Amino acid sequence: MKLKIAICDDDEMVRGDLEKTLTQISKFVDCEFDISVFSSGERLYNCYVETDCDFDAVFLDIELSEKKTGYISGTR
C-alpha cells in the first residue's frame, strides 16, 4: 500500500522535520509514503487545479505568510 501525503508549510525547517519524521514512520509501518512538499498554499492549490493531484493526507500550516492561510482558496 502506498499513501500520497502532502506537506504545506512556509517554514523550511518544519517542512524538513515533518518529511524526515514521516519517512522514518514509513519504515516501521507496512506502508510506503509518497511525500510531496509545498512551501505555500498557492503551490498546493495549483497542484490540485493544474495536475488534478490527489492526496490521502495533507499536513497544512494554519498560518501561512501569504493571504491564503489555513484553507485553500475557493473552498469556503
C-alpha positions in Angstrom: 0.0 0.0 0.0 1.2 3.5 -0.8 -0.1 6.7 0.7 0.2 10.0 -1.0 1.0 12.7 1.6 1.3 16.5 1.1 3.2 18.8 3.4 2.4 22.5 3.1 4.3 25.0 5.4 6.2 28.2 4.8 8.9 27.3 7.3 11.6 25.3 5.6 12.7 23.7 8.9 9.2 22.5 9.7 8.8 21.0 6.2 12.1 19.2 6.5 11.5 17.9 10.0 8.0 16.6 9.1 9.2 15.0 5.9 12.0 13.3 7.9 9.6 12.1 10.6 7.1 10.7 8.1 9.9 8.9 6.2 11.1 7.3 9.5 7.5 6.3 10.3 7.1 4.7 6.9 10.0 2.3 7.8 8.0 1.0 10.8 4.6 0.5 9.2 3.6 -1.7 6.4 3.0 1.3 4.0 5.1 3.3 1.6 4.7 7.1 1.7 4.8 9.2 -1.4 5.5 12.7 0.1 5.1 16.0 -1.8 6.3 19.2 -0.2 4.9 22.7 -0.8 6.2 26.0 0.5 3.0 27.9 0.0 -0.8 27.3 -0.1 -0.7 28.7 -3.6 1.6 25.9 -4.8 -0.5 23.3 -3.2 -3.7 24.8 -4.7 -2.0 24.9 -8.1 -1.2 21.2 -7.8 -4.8 20.4 -7.3 -6.0 22.6 -10.1 -3.3 22.1 -12.7 -2.4 18.4 -12.2 -5.5 17.1 -10.5 -3.3 15.6 -7.8 -5.0 13.7 -5.0 -3.6 13.1 -1.5 -4.6 10.7 1.2 -3.3 13.1 3.9 -2.4 16.8 3.9 -0.3 18.4 6.7 -1.3 22.1 6.3 0.2 25.0 8.2 -2.7 27.1 9.7 -0.9 30.4 9.5 1.0 30.8 6.2 2.8 34.1 5.4 0.5 34.8 2.5 -3.1 35.7 2.1 -4.4 32.1 1.9 -4.0 30.8 5.5 -5.3 27.6 6.8 -7.6 26.9 3.8 -7.4 26.6 0.1 -8.9 29.5 -1.8 -12.3 28.7 -3.3 -13.3 26.1 -0.8 -15.1 28.4 1.6 
